[in-house]
Amino acid sequence: MKLAFVLGAQESEENVENIVREHFSKSEENKLDIQYESTENKTFTCVLTITTQFPFVSQGSLSKSANQNAAKEALRRLAPIHGFQTDTKIPEGSYRNALQSLLQKAQQEIPTYKIIEDNAVEEFVSTVTVSLKNLPVNILKEKEYESEDEAVNEAYNQLSLVLNSSTVASNPSDSKERVLRCLGKDSVKETICKVQNRYRCQLILNTSVHFTAKESATTKSLAEQDAARLALMQLKPLFPLDTSDHNTVNGNYKGALQEILQQLGQDTPSYSTKSTHGLPESENPFLGKESMPPASQSLTAEDEKTGNAVEDLAKAMQELKLEKKMTHLICQGYLSLVTVTGKNIPVETLDWYSTEEAASNESYKILGSFLYSLGEISDKIETKHEIKSLFEMKKVPHPNETVMKENNKFKCCLSFCFSFSFKGYGTSEELAKEAAAKEAITKMATLKCIEYRAAETYMEELERCLINEYKYEETSSTELYSGSLQLSFRDFTVKTKQKHPSKKLAQKEICEKLAGVLAIKASDKNDKTPLKNRIQIWFQREIKQIPEYVDTGSICGDFGCHITFTADILVTQKDPQPSLEELNEILCKSALQRLKYVL
C-alpha cells in the first residue's frame, strides 16, 4: 500500500499490488525484493528493497515554481517511506533543498529536474453521471403547511436552492417553473399528503445529472475521485438517508457515492475521463446542453489581482532580448454599477474534521476566499474574528453557523446574507449595464450563488435569476482605454528542449512552440491544414521570410530541431478598460501567455 501511494495511487485505491507489479515490469533496471521478518510477538513485518526511478510531475507558471512544486509532490508521496518523514514544516520555496537533503541522508542519488512544455503534460478531467430514478426527496424534513399550493411551492423552492441557486426567489412559486425548466417537465413528480388539515409535499426525481471536476488531475483515478466528491457534496441534501460514510473521510469518494446510490436502489454511476491540457469549464450540471457557460474562463482572484504581469513581462523581455511597443486610444465611456443582494447563501466545508472548532474555522476560511473572489475585499481574510468584523462594518448580520456531527467527525455550514457590487464599462450606457450584468452573472454562477441559462442578454438573465434582488446605480461617464502591445522578434531562435526519436517529432515540438507565440491553434477542427503549413501561411500573410527548420541528430535517433525567424507579434485588447494601468496589465498578461512557449 505504501509503495503504491509513492507510485501515485490513492490511499483508498484497490488492486495496489497490480499497480506495483506493473511499474516494476516496465524496465529490467527496476528491481523489487520482498523479505519477511518475524517479531517477538509472533507477527511479521514486510521489508521491500527497491531499485527504480520515481517520476513526480507538477506544474508552475515559471520553470522555478514548477521545479519547487514537483519537489513538494515528491516529499508528499515519499513520506510513507522510512527516513523521508519530517517533523518540521518546510518553508514555501524550500522544497528542492529539503528533498535533496533527505535523499543525501538516505544515501541516495540527488534528484534531477526536467521542464516539460505545458501542452506536453498529460492531465485528466472526469465527468460522473448519476441517474436518479424514482428518488423521493424529503427536502422539507416532513414539514407541513396550511395549503397544498404552499407545500408544493416551498418544496420546489428548497429544491431550487439545492440545484445551485442560493438566492431565494422573492415569489416562491417561481421556483417550480425554474426547476422544471432546468430538469424537464417529466423529471419531477409531486405527492401530497394531508395530516390533520395541513399538507405535506414530497418530490420524486427522475433525471440524470452530470458533475465535472473543476480542476484537472495528474491521474485518471484522482480525476474520478474529484468528480465523485463534487457529486456527493451537491447531491447530499437530496438523499433521504444518513450519508455519513467512513470512505469519504479516507478520500474514497467513488466508493462512498456508489455505496449510497446502491442503498437507495439507484444505478451505479458512470465516469467519462478524458485527457486534457487545461481546466474544464465550470458548468451547472443540472442545466443540460442549453446552459450558457461563464464568459470568463479565469475568474479566480489570484489571476485577476496579482498585479505582477507588467514586471514579469519586463523580466521575460529582458531574458529573451525582445523589444515592445504599446499604443492606446482614449474614448468617452460609461461606468455602470449593479448591486446584488444575496440571501441565505450557504458555505459548507467539503471534508469532515476531528473537532468542531477545526470545522468552523475551515468554513470561515472558505467564506473569506468566497468574498475575495467576488471582489468584496482587496486582501484575503481567513479567521472568524476578521470575517465577523467585516460583516459588522458592512452592517449585516453575522453568518449563521450550523455544525453537523457524524461518526465523531464534524462539518460546518455557514448561511449568510450579503450585498455584492459589480462594475461594468462600455462605450454606451446600455453596453456598460450589460457589462455589469455579465460580471455579476458569471462570477456568481461560477461560485454557485445562482443558476442561469442562455439568454439574449446578460441584463435579461439577471432579471430572470434575481427578480427584485438587484438594482442599478446611476450610470456615470468616464474615460476608457483600449490598445495593443507589439512584440518585436529579430533573428529569434526557437530550439527543441528535448530529444526525439524522429525528425518529424522534433519539428512537431517546434511547430507547437511557434504556434503558441503566433496564437495559432495547434489543432483546429474547422481547418484540416497541417500546423506547419498554417504557420507558413501566417508568415506569407505578414510578408515575412518563412523560417527554415534545421534538424540536428544522427540516424541513431536523439533528433532535435531549431528555427530562426523575424516577426512582429501584435497583442490587442478591444474591450475598453477604466485606466491605462489596467489596460497595460491585461496586455502584459496576454503577452506572457504567448511568450511562455519560448521561455
N, C-alpha and C positions, 0 to 999 in steps of 0.2 A: 504493500500500500504506500509506504513512504517513498520508495523508488519511483512508483508510478506517478506520484504527486510531483516529484522533481522533473519527470518527463512531460508534465503538463496536464495530467489527468485531474479531474475534480476529486476532492476528498471523498465524495459520495459515489464516485464512478464505479460501475460494475465491470467485471472482466478485466481487472487490473493486471492479472497475470498475463493475459494476451497482449496487453499494451507493452509490458516489459519485454516479453519474448519477441514481439515484432520489432522493437527498437534494436535489440541486440543481434537480430538476424540480418540486419541491413548491411553489415560490414564484418569481414573477418577480423578486423582490428578491435571490434567490440568484444569484450570478454566479461563473463559473469560467472563467479564461483560462489556456490551456496554451501555453507557449513552450519551444522547444528551443534550447540554446546549445551550440556546438561548443567543444571544448578543444584545447589544443596537440597532444595525442597522438591527435587524430582520433577522439575519443569524444564522446558527447553527454551533457549534463545536462538534466533536465526541470525547469522552474520553473512552479509553479502559483500564480496570483494569484487569491485568493478573496474574495468578499464574502458573508457569511452569518452566521447566529446558531447557535452550538453550545449545545444544552441538555445539562447534566450533572446527573444525578439521583443522589441518595444519601439515606440515612436517618439519623435520630438520635432519641433519646428526647425531646429538647427541641429547640426551633427553633434555638438557638445551635449545638448539636452537629450538627444536620442541615446547616446552612449550612457549617460547617467541613468536614464530610465531603464535601459537594458540591464545595467548592473543592479539596479533596485529590484527588478524582477528576478534576477539570478539569486539575490540574497533571500528573497521571499521563498523561492522554490527549494533552495538548498537548506533551508532552516531545519528540516527534519533529520538531516544527516548529522551524526555526532561530530562535534568540532566546529560546526558552522552556525551555532546559536550565538547570539549576542544579547547581553542583558541591558546594554545601554542603547538609547535611541540615537540613530545615525542622523547627523545634521543633513538638511537638504543640500544637495550638490556634492556630498562626500561619499556617495555610494561606490564609485570606482575604487577609491582608496581603501574603503572598508572591505570590499570584495577581494582585492589583491592581498591585503594583509591577512585575511582568513585563509586564503589559498596557500600563502607562503608558510603560515603556521602549520598547516596540514601537509606541508612538504609536497605541494602540487605545483604544476606549471602556472605561470601568471596568465590571466585571460587575454584573448585577442578580440578586437572590435572591428566590425566591418559595416560600413554605411551602405544601406540599400535604398534605392530610389523609392519614393512614396508609392508609385504605381506598380512596383515590383513586390510589395509586401502583401501576401495573401491574408485577407481577413474575411470574416464570415458574419452574416446577419441572418437571423432566423425569424420566421413568422409562424406562430402557432394558431391553429384553427380549432375552435371549440364549438361543437354543435350541441345546442340546447334543445331538447325535445320534451315537451310537456313538463317543463320545470316550474313547479309552483314557487312563487316569490312572496315570502312572508315579510315584505319590506316594512309594513306598518306595525309589526310585532303585535298583531291581534287587537289593534286599536279600533274603537267603534265610534260611529258618527251619527248625527241626527237624521241624515237623509242619504239615499242611495247615491245621488249626484256628488255629495260632499265626500263620501267614502271613495268613490271612483276617482274623482279629481285629485284627491290627496295621494292615492296610491300611484297614479301616473306622475304626480309632482315629485314624489320621493324617488321613483324610478328614473325620472329625468335627471335628478341630482347625481345618481349613481352613474348614469351614462355621460359623465364628463361635463355636466352643466352645474357649476357651483352657485349659480345665481338663481334664486327662487323667482319664478315668474310673478309679476305683480298680480296677474289673474291666473290662479292655479289651473283653470280649465284649459288654458293654452298648452299645458304640459302634455295632455293626451294627444293633441294634434301634432306636437313636436316629436313625441316618441314614435307615433305611428308613421310619421313622415320619414323618420330615420331608419326604423326597423322594418317597415312594411305593414300593410293593413292586416295581414293574416298572421303576423308574428306574435301578437299578444291577445290572450283571451281573458275575460273577466268572470269571476264567480262571486256572487253577492250572498252574504249570509245575514239573516236577521236575528238579533239577540235582544230580547226584551225591548222591543220598539226602537232599537238602534241598529246600525248597519255596519257590516264589516266587508271589506273588499280584498280579494286575493287575485293576483295576476299570474297567468301561466304563459311562459315564454316558449316559442318555437322559432328559433333563429340560429344562424351561425355567426360567430364573432371572431375577429382576427386581431391578433396582438403582435406587433413587430417591435423587436428590441430597439431601444433608442440609440444604442451605440454598437459598433461592430466589435467582434471579439476575435482573439487570435486562433481559436479552435472552434470547430462545429459544435462540440459538446458545450462549451461555455456560451455560445450564441443561443443554443436551445434553452439552456438554463435561464438566461436573461429574459427570453420571451416568456417562458413559463412563470417566472417571477412576476412579470408585468401582468400576466393574465390572472394570477392568484390575487394580486393586490386589487385589481379592478373588479373582479367578479365576486370577491368575498361577501359584500353586502347582499348579493343575490342568493347565496347558498342558504337553504333552510336547515342548516345543521352547524354543529361546532366544527370549525375548520382548523382548529389547532392541530399541529402535526409536528412531531419531532424532526421530521426530514427537512422542514423549512428552516429550522434553526441551523442544521448542518449544511445547508446550501443545496439540498436535493429538491429543487422546486419542481422539476419534471415529475419526480416520483410522488410528491405531495399533490400536484394537480391531478395526476392520473388516478391516485387513490380516492380523492374526494369525488371526482366525476363517477368513478365506479360505484361508490357508496350511494350516489344519487341515481344510479341506473342510467347514466349517460354514456355515450360512446367515448372511446379513447381519443384524446386529442391527437391531431396530426401536425407535423412540423415540415416546413419548407425552408431549407437552409441553403443559402447561396453565397458564393464568393463575392466580395465587394471591396472597393478601394476607397470608400467614403462612408459618411454617416447616412443612414436611411432617413427618408422624410418622416417627420412626426405627424402621423395621421390619426384621426379619431377612428378606432376600429369598428364603431357602431354605425358609421355613416355611409359605408359602401363606396362604390365606384364614383358616385357623383360628388364626393367630398371635394371641397376646394382646399388644396394644400396651402400651408403658410407661404406667403410670398417671399419672406426672408428665410434663407436656409442657414443663417448663422445668427441666432438671436441670443446666444449666451452673453452674459455681461462681460466675461473675460475678453471675448473677441471685440466687443463694442467699446470698452472703456480702457484698453491698455494704454493708448496714447503714446506708444513707443514705435509706431510704424515709421515715422519720419527719421528717427535715429537709426533704426535697424536698416532702412533703405540706404542711408548715408554710408553706413559701415559696409554694406554689400556692394555699393557702387565703388567704394574705395578698393575693396578686395578684388573686384573684377576689372577695375580700371575703366569704368564706363563714365559717360557724361549724360546729364539730364537737363531738360528744359521744360519749365512749366508755363502754361498760358491759361488765362482765365477771363471770363466775361462776367460783368455785373449787370443784373437786371432788377427791375422793380417786382417784388413779390408779396406774398401774404403769409402770415402765421395764424394757424388755427389751433385751438386748444379744446380738447374734449375730455370731460371728467366722467369717469365710470364709477358707479357705486356698487361694490361687491358685497353681498350679504351671505353670511354663514358659509364662508369659503373654508373647506376642510384641508388640513395639512396633517398627514399621518406618517409616522415612522414606518419604513418598509420591513425592518427586522425586529426581532424580539430581543430584549435586553435583560440582564440579570437583576437589575434593580429598577425601581420606579423612577428614581432620580435620573439615572442614565437615559431612560426612555424619554423623560420630559425634556432633558437638556438637548437631546438629539432633535426632537420635534421643533424646538425653538431655533436650533441651528438651521434646519430646513426652511423655516419661515423667514429667517434672515436672508438666506440665499434667494428665496422667492421674491422678497421685496426689492432686493438688489437687482435681480434680473428684470423686474418691471420698471426699474429706473426711479424708484421712490426714495432711495438712499444712495449717496455717492460712494460710501465705503461699506464693506460688509460688516455686519454685526451678528454675533452668534450667541451671546449669552441671554438668559431670561431677563436679567435686570435691564440690559441695553434695549431689548425689544419692548418691554413694558414701558420704559421711559419714552421711547419713540411714540407709542400709542397715546401716552399721556400728553405729549407735546402736540400730537395731531387731534387731541380731544375726542378720541374714540375709545370705546370700552376695551379693556384687556382681553386677549384671546381666552375663549372658554376651553378649559383643559379637561380631557377625559382619558383616564388611564384604564387599560384592559389588562387582565392577568390570566394567563393560561399556562399550565404546567410549570408554575414558578418562574415564568418569564413575563416581561412587561412590554406593552406597546402603548404609545401615547398619540392621541389625536387632538389637534387644536382646531377650533372653529372661530373664525374672526370676521369682522366687518371692516371695510376699508374703502377709501375713495382714491382712485388712481387717475393720474393726469397723463395724457398723451398728446404730443405735439405733431403737427403736420405742416409742411411748407409746399407752396405751389405758386405758379405764375398768375393764378386767378384765385378768387375766394373759394370757388367750387372745388378746384384742384387741391387747395390747402385743406379743406374739410375732408375731402376724400383721402388725402394722405394721413390725416389724423385718425380717421376711422380705420384705415388699413393698419396703422401702428397699433391701435387698441385691439383690433380683431386678431391679428397674427400673434401678438405677444400673449394675450390672454388665452387664446386657443392652444398655443404651444405649451403653456403652463397649466392646461386643463381647467381653466376658470370658466370657459364657456364652450359650447359646441357650435359649429357653424357649417353651412353648406354653400355650394356655389350660388352666387347672386350676380345681378347685373353690376352692382357697385358695392363697395365696402360700406358706404353710408346706409344703403338699403339693408345690408346684412346686420349692421349694428342696431338698426331699428328693430329688426325681427328678433335678434338674440336678447336684447336688453330692454326693449319697450320703453318704459318711463325711467329707467335707471341710469340714464346718461344725459348729459347736456353739453351743448357747445357754448364756449365763451365767445365774446365779441371778437371777430376777426380783425387783426391789425396788419398794417402794411410794414414791409421790411425789405432790406436789400438781400438778394440771393446771388449765389456764386455757382458757376459751372465752368468746367475747363478740362484740360488734358495734360498729360505728362509724357514727354518724349524721351526715350532711352536710346542712346546712340552707341551701336556696336561697330567698332572699327577693327577689321582683321582679327576678329574674336574667334578663338579656337575652342571647340567642344570635343572632349575626349570621353571614351568609354571608361567607366570606373571599375569594371570587372572583365575578366577574360571569358571568351565564349568558345564553344566547340565548333562554330562555323562563322564564316564571314557574314552570312545573312543575319544571324542573330546579333552580331556586333553592330551592324548597320541599323538593325531594328532599334537597339538601345539609343543610338544617335538620333534617329528619326523621332523617337518619343520625347527625348530631351528638347530637340529643336521645336517640335510641335507645341510643347508646353510654353516655350518662350514666345512663340508666334500666336498663341491662343487658337491653335488648330486642334479640333477634336481628334484624339488618337483613333477612335472608332466612331464612324458616323453611319447610322442606319440609312440615312437618306442619300448618302454618297458612297458608292462602292469603289471609287477610285482609290488605289493603294496610297497609303500615307506618304510614301516617298514621292509619288507623283504630285500629290496635293501640295507638298512643301515646294516642289519645283514651280508649280503654277503660282504660288504666292510670290516667289522672287521675280517671276516674269511679270506679274501684275505691278509690282513695285519698281520695275525697271532696275533691278539689281542683278549682279552677277550670280549665277546659280552655283552654289558651293559644290566642290568635288569631295567624294568620300575616299579617304585614304586608309586602306586596310593595312594592318600590321599582324604579324604572327607567321607561323610556318604551317606546312602541310600536316604537321602532327597535331594541330589544334592550338588552343590558347590564343584565339584571334581577338584583336582589338580594332578600333576604328577612330578616326578623328576627322573633323571638317573645320574649315576656317571661312567665316562669312563676314560681310559688311551689310548692315541694315539699320534703319530707324524704326523702333517699335513704339507705337502710339497707344497709350492707356487713357481712356476717355471716361468721364463721369458726366452724364447728361442730366441726371436728376439734380435740381438746384439744392444747394446747401446753405445754411444760415450764416456761415462765416468762412473766411478764406482758410482758417486753420483746419476746420472740419473737412473742407474740400481737399486740402493737402493731405490730411490723414488718410482719407478714403483712397485717393490716388496712389499714395505710397503703399497702402495695403495691397492694392491691385497689382502694383509693380512688383512687390515682393513675391506674390503668387506666381508671377512669370519667372522671376529670377531663381526661385527655389530649384528649378530643374538644372541649373548650371552652377549652383553654389557648391 
